[in-house]
Amino acid sequence: MSNLASPYVFDATDQDFTHSVIERSHEVPVLVDFWAPWCAPCKTLGPLLEKIVDEGQGRFLLAKVNVDENQQLAQALQIRSIPAVKLIMDGKLKDEFMGAYPEPMVREFLDANLPTPQDLEAQEGVGLLKAGDTGTARKKFEETLATDPKNAKALVGLGLIKIEEGDLEGTKKLIEQVVEQDDIRHELAALQAKVYLTEHASGGNGAGSNELEGKFAQACRDAIQGRYEPSLEVFLEIVKRDRKFKEDGGRKGMVAVFAMLPPDSSLIKDYRGKLSLLLFS
């Protein structure tokens, strides 16, 4: 049974695990402690985890799962020995350990995996940017970078602001400093795609020898402004007509648009299929 006196500790069950742990982990990391009343090591580890989560004051949450009462969940997550501890972040397993770790090892595990205060500050900036509050988001990113100059989330966030302001060189300098990691991979790829498209967005709409140049530039502008399908159609046409144009620019343009779209976008599936048929036909 969890320490119900703590706002950071709760019981999770077969019925509510998806909501209480998986969905909640998109907002705050959730450490899941799989235990049972008869398990002697669990009686040592459980109170230790509860003490540390209380000290964190919301840095992470602790979900307690009694494997005797929630056997379906234990089987689904392949819990074969307890205590077993899993850290869930952004809906995914971040890391795990088995056995009653001593306090120093538990703290080391958490420090290695949990977001730092700078990460949380940068994440707040990302939320502000999505909400359209660019000014406050910029301040958050700059404050983060003042104390953590290599914070990837803040570098990418500030880069997204600079590219919208037309500061192409400033954006490139920020990208050069980013050390790629899983939680910013999509955002970084989208920013790199915007840089590529912006670099090629200038050009006229002439005919003759300049026709592809004009079409390519317009497709880049369309993609930057969110008109993704028309841009993909033009890039695909360029692939058909001249693979050598701008060093395979048609295909590169399509890849850039894919990077800017949500990963589950139907446009990615449709146009990847069309591109594959064209390239391998």
C-alpha positions as CSV (number, residue, x, y, z in Angstrom):
1,M,0.0,0.0,0.0
2,S,1.3,3.4,-0.9
3,N,1.9,6.3,1.5
4,L,-1.4,8.0,0.8
5,A,-0.3,11.0,3.0
6,S,2.1,12.0,0.2
7,P,0.8,13.9,-2.8
8,Y,3.6,12.3,-4.9
9,V,2.8,8.6,-4.2
10,F,-0.2,6.7,-5.5
11,D,-1.3,3.1,-6.2
12,A,-1.6,2.0,-9.8
13,T,-3.7,-0.9,-11.0
14,D,-4.5,-3.1,-14.0
15,Q,-7.5,-0.9,-14.7
16,D,-5.9,2.6,-14.4
17,F,-2.2,2.1,-15.3
18,T,-2.6,3.6,-18.8
19,H,-4.1,6.8,-17.5
20,S,-2.4,7.1,-14.1
21,V,1.1,6.2,-15.3
22,I,1.5,6.2,-19.1
23,E,-0.5,9.3,-19.9
24,R,0.6,11.1,-16.8
25,S,4.3,10.5,-17.7
26,H,4.0,13.0,-20.5
27,E,3.7,15.7,-17.9
28,V,6.0,14.4,-15.1
29,P,8.2,11.3,-14.9
30,V,6.7,8.4,-13.0
31,L,8.7,5.8,-11.1
32,V,6.8,2.5,-10.9
33,D,7.6,0.3,-7.9
34,F,6.4,-3.3,-8.4
35,W,6.1,-5.0,-5.0
36,A,4.2,-7.5,-2.8
37,P,3.4,-7.7,0.9
38,W,5.4,-10.9,1.3
39,C,8.5,-9.5,-0.3
40,A,11.1,-8.6,2.3
41,P,13.4,-6.5,0.1
42,C,10.3,-4.6,-1.0
43,K,9.8,-3.5,2.6
44,T,13.2,-1.9,2.5
45,L,13.1,-0.3,-0.9
46,G,9.5,1.0,-0.8
47,P,9.9,3.4,2.1
48,L,13.2,4.6,0.6
49,L,11.6,5.5,-2.7
50,E,8.8,7.2,-0.9
51,K,11.3,9.3,1.1
52,I,13.2,10.3,-2.0
53,V,10.1,11.2,-4.0
54,D,8.8,13.4,-1.1
55,E,12.2,15.2,-1.1
56,G,11.8,15.9,-4.8
57,Q,8.6,17.9,-4.3
58,G,7.1,16.9,-7.6
59,R,10.3,16.3,-9.6
60,F,8.8,12.9,-10.2
61,L,5.9,10.7,-9.0
62,L,6.0,7.2,-7.5
63,A,3.4,4.7,-8.6
64,K,3.1,1.5,-6.4
65,V,1.9,-1.7,-8.1
66,N,1.0,-4.7,-5.9
67,V,1.8,-7.6,-8.2
68,D,-0.4,-10.0,-6.3
69,E,-3.4,-7.8,-6.9
70,N,-2.5,-6.7,-10.4
71,Q,-1.2,-9.9,-12.1
72,Q,-2.3,-8.9,-15.6
73,L,-0.2,-5.8,-15.5
74,A,2.8,-7.7,-14.0
75,Q,2.6,-10.3,-16.8
76,A,2.2,-7.6,-19.5
77,L,5.4,-5.8,-18.3
78,Q,7.2,-9.1,-17.8
79,I,7.8,-8.7,-14.0
80,R,9.6,-11.9,-13.0
81,S,11.3,-10.8,-9.8
82,I,10.5,-8.1,-7.3
83,P,11.2,-5.5,-6.3
84,A,11.3,-4.2,-9.8
85,V,11.4,-0.5,-10.6
86,K,10.7,1.1,-13.9
87,L,11.0,4.8,-14.8
88,I,8.4,6.0,-17.4
89,M,8.9,9.3,-19.2
90,D,6.9,10.6,-22.2
91,G,4.9,7.4,-22.3
92,K,8.0,5.2,-22.7
93,L,10.3,3.2,-20.5
94,K,13.4,5.4,-19.8
95,D,15.3,3.0,-17.5
96,E,14.8,0.3,-14.9
97,F,16.4,-1.7,-12.1
98,M,15.7,-4.8,-10.1
99,G,16.4,-5.5,-6.5
100,A,16.6,-3.4,-3.3
101,Y,19.2,-0.9,-4.4
102,P,20.9,1.0,-1.5
103,E,20.1,4.6,-1.2
104,P,23.2,6.0,-3.0
105,M,22.5,3.8,-6.0
106,V,18.9,4.8,-6.1
107,R,19.8,8.5,-6.1
108,E,22.4,7.9,-8.8
109,F,19.8,6.1,-10.9
110,L,17.4,9.0,-10.6
111,D,20.0,11.7,-11.1
112,A,21.1,10.0,-14.3
113,N,17.6,9.8,-15.8
114,L,15.4,12.5,-14.4
115,P,15.2,16.0,-16.1
116,T,17.4,18.6,-14.5
117,P,15.9,21.9,-13.4
118,Q,17.3,23.4,-16.6
119,D,15.5,20.7,-18.6
120,L,12.2,21.6,-16.9
121,E,12.8,25.3,-17.5
122,A,13.4,24.6,-21.2
123,Q,10.3,22.3,-21.4
124,E,8.3,25.2,-20.0
125,G,9.7,27.3,-22.8
126,V,8.6,24.8,-25.3
127,G,5.1,24.9,-24.0
128,L,5.1,28.7,-24.1
129,L,6.3,28.6,-27.7
130,K,3.6,26.2,-28.8
131,A,1.1,28.5,-27.1
132,G,2.3,31.4,-29.2
133,D,4.1,33.3,-26.4
134,T,7.3,33.7,-28.2
135,G,8.7,36.5,-26.0
136,T,8.4,34.6,-22.8
137,A,9.6,31.4,-24.4
138,R,12.7,33.2,-25.6
139,K,13.4,34.4,-22.1
140,K,13.0,30.9,-20.7
141,F,15.4,29.4,-23.3
142,E,18.0,32.2,-22.7
143,E,17.8,31.7,-18.9
144,T,18.3,28.0,-19.4
145,L,21.3,28.4,-21.6
146,A,22.9,30.9,-19.2
147,T,23.3,28.1,-16.7
148,D,23.3,25.1,-19.1
149,P,24.9,26.2,-22.4
150,K,24.5,22.8,-24.0
151,N,20.9,22.2,-23.1
152,A,19.5,20.7,-26.3
153,K,15.9,21.5,-25.8
154,A,16.7,25.2,-25.2
155,L,19.1,25.4,-28.2
156,V,16.4,23.9,-30.5
157,G,13.7,26.1,-29.0
158,L,15.7,29.2,-29.5
159,G,16.6,28.1,-33.0
160,L,12.9,27.7,-33.9
161,I,12.4,31.3,-32.8
162,K,15.4,32.6,-34.7
163,I,14.5,30.9,-37.9
164,E,11.0,32.4,-37.8
165,E,12.7,35.8,-37.4
166,G,14.8,35.2,-40.4
167,D,18.1,34.8,-38.5
168,L,19.4,31.9,-40.6
169,E,23.0,32.2,-39.5
170,G,22.0,32.5,-35.8
171,T,19.9,29.4,-36.2
172,K,22.8,27.4,-37.8
173,K,25.1,28.4,-34.9
174,L,22.6,27.1,-32.4
175,I,22.2,23.8,-34.3
176,E,26.0,23.3,-34.4
177,Q,25.9,23.2,-30.5
178,V,23.2,20.6,-30.2
179,V,24.1,17.1,-29.0
180,E,21.3,15.0,-30.4
181,Q,19.2,13.0,-28.0
182,D,15.9,11.0,-28.2
183,D,13.6,13.6,-26.6
184,I,14.5,16.4,-29.1
185,R,15.2,14.3,-32.2
186,H,12.0,15.2,-34.1
187,E,12.3,18.9,-33.1
188,L,15.9,19.1,-34.2
189,A,15.1,17.4,-37.5
190,A,12.3,19.9,-38.1
191,L,14.6,22.8,-37.4
192,Q,17.3,21.5,-39.8
193,A,14.6,21.0,-42.4
194,K,13.4,24.6,-42.0
195,V,17.0,25.8,-42.5
196,Y,17.4,23.8,-45.7
197,L,14.1,25.1,-47.1
198,T,14.8,28.7,-46.1
199,E,18.2,28.5,-47.8
200,H,16.5,27.5,-51.1
201,A,13.2,29.6,-50.8
202,S,14.4,32.5,-52.8
203,G,13.9,32.4,-56.6
204,G,11.6,33.4,-59.3
205,N,8.9,31.7,-61.3
206,G,10.4,31.9,-64.7
207,A,10.1,29.5,-67.5
208,G,12.6,27.6,-69.7
209,S,15.9,26.9,-68.0
210,N,14.7,28.6,-64.8
211,E,11.4,26.7,-64.6
212,L,12.6,24.1,-62.1
213,E,14.4,26.7,-60.1
214,G,11.2,28.7,-59.7
215,K,9.1,25.6,-58.9
216,F,11.6,24.4,-56.3
217,A,11.8,27.8,-54.6
218,Q,8.0,28.1,-54.5
219,A,7.7,24.5,-53.0
220,C,10.2,25.5,-50.3
221,R,8.1,28.6,-49.5
222,D,4.9,26.5,-49.4
223,A,6.5,24.0,-47.0
224,I,7.8,26.8,-44.7
225,Q,4.3,28.3,-44.6
226,G,2.6,25.0,-43.8
227,R,1.3,24.1,-47.3
228,Y,2.8,20.7,-47.2
229,E,0.9,18.7,-49.8
230,P,1.4,21.2,-52.6
231,S,5.1,21.4,-51.8
232,L,5.4,17.6,-51.8
233,E,3.7,17.4,-55.2
234,V,6.2,19.8,-56.7
235,F,9.2,18.2,-55.1
236,L,8.0,14.8,-56.5
237,E,7.6,16.3,-59.9
238,I,11.2,17.5,-59.8
239,V,12.4,14.1,-58.8
240,K,10.6,12.7,-61.9
241,R,12.1,15.3,-64.2
242,D,15.7,15.7,-63.0
243,R,17.3,13.8,-60.2
244,K,20.5,15.9,-60.6
245,F,18.7,19.2,-60.0
246,K,20.3,20.8,-57.0
247,E,22.0,17.6,-56.1
248,D,18.8,15.5,-55.8
249,G,16.9,18.6,-54.5
250,G,13.5,17.1,-55.2
251,R,14.1,14.2,-52.9
252,K,15.8,16.3,-50.3
253,G,12.9,18.7,-50.3
254,M,10.5,15.9,-49.7
255,V,12.6,14.6,-46.8
256,A,12.6,18.1,-45.3
257,V,8.9,18.2,-45.4
258,F,8.6,14.8,-43.8
259,A,10.7,16.1,-41.0
260,M,8.4,19.0,-40.4
261,L,5.2,16.9,-40.3
262,P,4.0,15.0,-37.2
263,P,5.5,11.5,-37.3
264,D,2.0,9.9,-37.7
265,S,1.0,12.2,-40.6
266,S,-0.7,10.3,-43.4
267,L,1.1,12.6,-45.9
268,I,4.4,11.0,-44.9
269,K,3.1,7.5,-45.6
270,D,1.5,8.5,-48.9
271,Y,4.4,10.4,-50.3
272,R,7.1,8.1,-49.1
273,G,5.3,5.4,-51.0
274,K,5.1,7.5,-54.1
275,L,8.8,8.4,-53.8
276,S,9.9,4.8,-53.3
277,L,7.9,3.7,-56.4
278,L,9.6,6.4,-58.4
279,L,13.1,5.8,-57.2
280,F,13.0,2.0,-57.6
281,S,10.9,1.7,-60.7
